[in-house]
Amino acid sequence: MSSSASPAVDAAGSENVLKPNFGAARKHFIFTEEHDQLRESIRSFATKELAPHSEEWEETTFPDWVFKRMGELGFLGLSYPEEYGGQGGDYFANLVLAEEIVHARSGGLAMGVAVHTDMATPPVFLFGTEEQKQRYLVPSIKGEKISCLGITEPDAGSDVSGIKTRAVRDGDEWVINGSKTYITNGHRADFIVLVTKTDPDAGYDGFTLFLVDMDLPGVIREKKLEKLGMHASDTALLAFQDVRVPADAVLGQEGKGFYHIMWELQGERLIGAAGCVAGAQRCFEQTLEYAKERTAFGRPIGNFQVIRHKFAEMATKIESARQMVYTTAWRHHNGEYPVREISMAKLHASRIAVEVADECIQIHGGAGYMKEYGVERVWRDMRLNRIGAGTDEIMLDVIGRSYGI
Ligand SMILES: Cc1cc2nc3c(=O)[nH]c(=O)nc-3n(C[C@H](O)[C@H](O)[C@H](O)COP(=O)(O)OP(=O)(O)OC[C@H]3O[C@@H](n4cnc5c(N)ncnc54)[C@H](O)[C@@H]3O)c2cc1C
């Protein structure tokens, strides 16, 4: 191979000596200048309008005006068509939102928003009738209606096919009975995308999705659930007692709800993985600042090789997860359905985010254990990702089974 393969060698000795540019803006080929501008405006909004309240919202959960304000700014419909009030952007715009919302410094807020933008409304857009889109999607994009997604039940989480919530046809209506638990936005939501069983004898072809208004008689918002982290989000236990909905409340094809929700979960997992990478990155940066300032034995702790290597390990983990997310998002954007790679990205990003947050606590020493520094909160918030939207074990099973074993 000729030496021209290495520009650094060619340039040596000339004025154009190439040096590593560690400060270069982190770019990737999937992002354009438009994405960069969007990134800038979401970051500025999150930093100025949300982050100052993050401590308070840990106690109170974040207020509904966040949705209204984000709707006004166009952040709730980034990839939805303009005819529905969206921005007409691509899927990568949603990634930008998931990444930049971490500057609100509130995992619970990021999750509440992501449930609305990337979990509950995508099925309305993809499977909904025009009337359903006008009634639910358009106001959701404006932030005038808040959505939630109901899959999990007290007796069935990982095993979605084991849900018991029943919808039974009665003339022109359906009657719904059952319960859902751990439902994010469940207390504040105006409507729920509800997974039900409509034909218990039809196996995977016996599930149907419904759009249910949360103010209907028989919808009971039971207790607000207390959690390890994500305190700014509201998490509900919901009951449905003889809730009557019209025939046109069916979302998508009757009997195909299981497949519809499996499709939804792919987007949910990918956006969750993007959030994990961004959360880990922010925690890394905060800790890096700390390691440069905090001194021990007469030098900044970051100058100890042990600590430097911790940063190197963390950075490598974050970068590997980021590349998985971006490449998988690119395939998703190009119309593929890369379930295996989405599962891998979700598994890896969730794991490394918890590992990074844990290491950041360690680097902070006692300060890391204190609420004041916020890294313990990142750890508590991130821990959910190894459970929500499909546990690590379920991701491993999906990946393993994809090889035919
Ligand atoms: C804060 C929070 C917010 C949430 N938000 C929502 C929401 O908005 N909407 C919603 O529908 N759900 C939501 N969830 C539910 C979440 O998706 C489920 O908790 C998750 O899918 C796991 O289900 P489970 O809790 O029933 O655990 P289980 O299914 O009971 O699993 C218990 C353990 O068994 C393991 N396990 C189960 N099956 C297998 C298997 N086949 N092989 C190996 N191991 C297995 C699991 O990995 C886990 O370790 C939320 C959960 C939390 C904690």
The ligand as an SDF file (V2000), in Angstrom:
LIG
                    3D

 53 58  0  0  0  0  0  0  0  0999 V2000
  -42.1610    3.6960   35.0960 C   0  0  0  0  0  0  0  0  0  0  0  0
  -42.8150    2.7610   34.1230 C   0  0  0  0  0  0  0  0  0  0  0  0
  -43.5390    3.2840   33.0650 C   0  0  0  0  0  0  0  0  0  0  0  0
  -44.2050    2.4290   32.1740 C   0  0  0  0  0  0  0  0  0  0  0  0
  -45.0010    2.9650   31.1900 N   0  0  0  0  0  0  0  0  0  0  0  0
  -45.8170    2.1290   30.4920 C   0  0  0  0  0  0  0  0  0  0  0  0
  -46.8050    2.6560   29.6080 C   0  0  0  0  0  0  0  0  0  0  0  0
  -46.9280    3.8790   29.4240 O   0  0  0  0  0  0  0  0  0  0  0  0
  -47.6340    1.7920   28.9660 N   0  0  0  0  0  0  0  0  0  0  0  0
  -47.5450    0.4340   29.1480 C   0  0  0  0  0  0  0  0  0  0  0  0
  -48.3180   -0.2980   28.5520 O   0  0  0  0  0  0  0  0  0  0  0  0
  -46.5820   -0.1070   29.9660 N   0  0  0  0  0  0  0  0  0  0  0  0
  -45.7390    0.7210   30.6480 C   0  0  0  0  0  0  0  0  0  0  0  0
  -44.7940    0.1780   31.5050 N   0  0  0  0  0  0  0  0  0  0  0  0
  -44.7180   -1.2640   31.6590 C   0  0  0  0  0  0  0  0  0  0  0  0
  -43.4470   -1.9320   31.1620 C   0  0  0  0  0  0  0  0  0  0  0  0
  -43.3860   -1.9470   29.7660 O   0  0  0  0  0  0  0  0  0  0  0  0
  -43.4160   -3.3330   31.7950 C   0  0  0  0  0  0  0  0  0  0  0  0
  -43.1520   -3.1510   33.1850 O   0  0  0  0  0  0  0  0  0  0  0  0
  -42.3850   -4.2440   31.1820 C   0  0  0  0  0  0  0  0  0  0  0  0
  -42.7390   -4.5870   29.8750 O   0  0  0  0  0  0  0  0  0  0  0  0
  -42.1860   -5.5290   31.9910 C   0  0  0  0  0  0  0  0  0  0  0  0
  -43.4030   -6.1480   32.2740 O   0  0  0  0  0  0  0  0  0  0  0  0
  -43.7190   -6.5860   33.7980 P   0  0  0  0  0  0  0  0  0  0  0  0
  -43.4730   -5.3950   34.6610 O   0  0  0  0  0  0  0  0  0  0  0  0
  -45.0770   -7.1610   33.8430 O   0  0  0  0  0  0  0  0  0  0  0  0
  -42.6460   -7.6690   34.1640 O   0  0  0  0  0  0  0  0  0  0  0  0
  -42.8280   -9.2510   33.9790 P   0  0  0  0  0  0  0  0  0  0  0  0
  -43.2840   -9.5490   32.6120 O   0  0  0  0  0  0  0  0  0  0  0  0
  -43.6080   -9.7790   35.1260 O   0  0  0  0  0  0  0  0  0  0  0  0
  -41.3180   -9.7330   34.1130 O   0  0  0  0  0  0  0  0  0  0  0  0
  -40.6920  -10.0090   35.3780 C   0  0  0  0  0  0  0  0  0  0  0  0
  -39.2980  -10.5770   35.0950 C   0  0  0  0  0  0  0  0  0  0  0  0
  -39.4140  -11.7960   34.3720 O   0  0  0  0  0  0  0  0  0  0  0  0
  -38.6480  -11.7140   33.1910 C   0  0  0  0  0  0  0  0  0  0  0  0
  -39.2810  -12.4510   32.0980 N   0  0  0  0  0  0  0  0  0  0  0  0
  -40.5720  -12.3990   31.6910 C   0  0  0  0  0  0  0  0  0  0  0  0
  -40.7590  -13.1820   30.6310 N   0  0  0  0  0  0  0  0  0  0  0  0
  -39.5700  -13.7660   30.3500 C   0  0  0  0  0  0  0  0  0  0  0  0
  -39.1080  -14.6670   29.3570 C   0  0  0  0  0  0  0  0  0  0  0  0
  -39.9220  -15.1370   28.4120 N   0  0  0  0  0  0  0  0  0  0  0  0
  -37.8100  -15.0320   29.3830 N   0  0  0  0  0  0  0  0  0  0  0  0
  -36.9880  -14.5440   30.3290 C   0  0  0  0  0  0  0  0  0  0  0  0
  -37.3550  -13.6840   31.2830 N   0  0  0  0  0  0  0  0  0  0  0  0
  -38.6280  -13.2970   31.2970 C   0  0  0  0  0  0  0  0  0  0  0  0
  -38.5890  -10.2380   32.8560 C   0  0  0  0  0  0  0  0  0  0  0  0
  -37.4860   -9.9290   32.0120 O   0  0  0  0  0  0  0  0  0  0  0  0
  -38.4440   -9.6500   34.2440 C   0  0  0  0  0  0  0  0  0  0  0  0
  -37.1100   -9.7090   34.6580 O   0  0  0  0  0  0  0  0  0  0  0  0
  -44.0830    1.0280   32.3480 C   0  0  0  0  0  0  0  0  0  0  0  0
  -43.3120    0.5040   33.3890 C   0  0  0  0  0  0  0  0  0  0  0  0
  -42.7050    1.3500   34.2830 C   0  0  0  0  0  0  0  0  0  0  0  0
  -41.9250    0.7450   35.4240 C   0  0  0  0  0  0  0  0  0  0  0  0
  1  2  1  0
  2  3  1  0
  2 52  2  0
  3  4  2  0
  4  5  1  0
  4 50  1  0
  5  6  2  0
  6  7  1  0
  6 13  1  0
  7  8  2  0
  7  9  1  0
  9 10  1  0
 10 11  2  0
 10 12  1  0
 12 13  2  0
 13 14  1  0
 14 15  1  0
 14 50  1  0
 15 16  1  0
 16 17  1  0
 16 18  1  0
 18 19  1  0
 18 20  1  0
 20 21  1  0
 20 22  1  0
 22 23  1  0
 23 24  1  0
 24 25  2  0
 24 26  1  0
 24 27  1  0
 27 28  1  0
 28 29  2  0
 28 30  1  0
 28 31  1  0
 31 32  1  0
 32 33  1  0
 33 34  1  0
 33 48  1  0
 34 35  1  0
 35 36  1  0
 35 46  1  0
 36 37  1  0
 36 45  1  0
 37 38  2  0
 38 39  1  0
 39 40  1  0
 39 45  2  0
 40 41  1  0
 40 42  2  0
 42 43  1  0
 43 44  2  0
 44 45  1  0
 46 47  1  0
 46 48  1  0
 48 49  1  0
 50 51  2  0
 51 52  1  0
 52 53  1  0
M  END
$$$$
